[in-house]
Amino acid sequence: MTTSSNGRPESAVSSAASSGPDRSDMVAGILLMLVAAFFAWQSSGLRIGTTLRMGPGYFPAILSGLLFLLGLITTLKALRSLPESRSAPSHGAA
């Protein structure tokens, strides 16, 4: 039985890589976007103001936007994690 660079058997590595998108990153990204949407909705009644004269809703709006962006990046990262076993040929010994 051959081992991978991280010391696990090849069969364990290939089965973990073929499971598709990373579920934990997917769930975390979706939760971050939901929390951001909730806080944006809660602060939507506050006056935002301008960059020089910030209103009480300016800071929550900026934080909600950044949190949503972080959740989107996390979700896209989970979706783009393609299994290596499908995209690259196996280099194990026969």
N, C-alpha and C positions, 0 to 999 in steps of 0.2 A: 504494500500500500504506500503510495507516495503522499508526501505532506506538502502543504503550501508554505509560502514565506512566513505566515503567521503561526505555523506549527500545527494547524488543524489538518485532519485528513482531507484529501481532495474532494471526496464525496460530500463531506459536510460543507465545504466552501461552495461547491457548485449548487447544492440544494439551497443554501442561504441566498446565493446570488440570483437564483432563478425565481424567487418569490415575488418579483415585481417591485412596485414602488414601496418605499420605506413607510410603513404604516404609522410609526411613531411621529415622524416628521410631518406626515400628512395630517394627522389628528392635531398636532401642535399648531400647524399653520392655520388650519380651519378655526381652531379655538381662538387664536390670536385675532383673526379677522372678525370673528363674531363679537369678541370683547370690544374691539375697536369700533365696530358698527354700533354696539349698544351705547358706548360712551359718546360717540358722535351724535346719536339720536337724543340722548339725555341732555346734551349741551347745545342742541340746535336752537333752543329758544333764547339763548344768551346772545347778546350783541358782540360781534367779533371785533369791529373797529378797523383800524388800519395798522400798518407796521409801526408807525410813530406814535399813534394813540391807541394802544391795544385795549380792547374791551374785555369783559370778564369771560367771553367765550373763545378768545384767541388762543390761549394756551391749551385748553382741552381739544380744540380743533386741530392744532398742530400735532399734539401727542396722539390723537386718534388716527390722523393720517399716517404718521410714522409707524404706529403699531400695526395698522392695516398693511402698509408696505412691507414690514418685516414678516407678517404672516403670509403675504403673497409670495415673497421670495422663498420662504421655508416650504410652502406648498409646491411651488414650481421646482425646487430642488428635489423634493420627494418624487415628483412625477418624472423628472429627467433621469433618475437613477436607474439606468438600464442595466439589465443583467449582463455581466461580463462574459458569461459562458455562451450567450447567443451571438454577441458581437465579435468575439475573438476566437480563433481556433484553439483547441486544447493543445498544450505543449507538454503534457505528462508522458512519462515513459510507458511503453506498452508491456 
